[in-house]
Amino acid sequence: MWPNNWVIRNKDLAKLFHDTAAQETEHAFAHFRMLHPDLVVSHPDQLSDDEKQAILSRCLELAIEGETYEYTTMYPEFTAQARQDRDSGAEAEFIEQSSESKEHAGLFRTAAKNFGLLTPMEQHHAKTYGVALKALQGNGTAGQTDQPIPGKWICKVCSVIYDPAEGDPDSGVTAGTPFEAIPDDWQCPICGARKSSFIPYREAELKAA
C-alpha cells in the first residue's frame, strides 16, 4: 500500500496539471482570437446561413493548413532529428504521427468539399419548402419548372446537384464536363449513389391552382 502522504501529494499534482491544462487552453483561445479576429463570434444566434457557411469553411481551411504543415514539415523534421539521435522509438512514433496528420488533412479536405456541395443542396431544400408553404396557404400548387435547368443534374438519393461549371475534380471530372460525358462508374460525391441515380434538375415552382 502506498503511503498516505504519497497519495495526497499525487492528488495535488493531478490538480496542478489539470488546472494548468485548463489555463493553457484559455491561452490557446486567446491566441486564436488575436490571430483570427474574423472568426470571433459574439452572437452566433444572429449569424445568417451564409455567414455560418463562411466561418465553417474558414475553420476547415485552417485545419487543413495545420495538418498539412504537420505531415509535410513538422514531423519530417522531428523524424530526421530522431534518426540523427539514433532514437528508433521516437523516429517510429513521428513517422506514425505524420501518416495520421496526412489522413486528417484528407478528411478535412473532404469535409470542406462537402460543405461546398451542401450549399446549393440546402438552397434547393429551402426553396422547395417555401413553395410547399405557399401551396399550403392556398396560393397555388407545389410543383417543378417544366424545363430542367440546362446542364444541372440532381441525385435522387441525397439531392446533391451536379454543376458542369464545377465538375468533380476530386473524382477526376474536370470543370466544364457535361453530365453526359461523365464515366458510367462515377459516383455521387456525397452518398456514393451511381450516376444512373441522377435526373435532370428542375427547380421548385408554385403553379396556379
Salt bridges, closest charged atoms under 4 A:
ASP19 OD2 - LYS15 NZ 2.70
ASP19 OD1 - HIS18 ND1 3.75
GLU24 OE1 - HIS27 ND1 3.16
GLU61 OE1 - ARG58 NH1 3.03
GLU65 OE2 - ARG58 NH1 3.73
GLU67 OE1 - HIS104 ND1 3.68
GLU91 OE2 - ARG83 NE 2.93
GLU122 OE1 - HIS125 ND1 3.44
ASP146 OD1 - LYS207 NZ 3.21
ASP170 OD2 - LYS113 NZ 3.73
ASP184 OD1 - LYS195 NZ 3.81
GLU203 OE1 - LYS127 NZ 3.37
GLU205 OE1 - LYS207 NZ 2.96
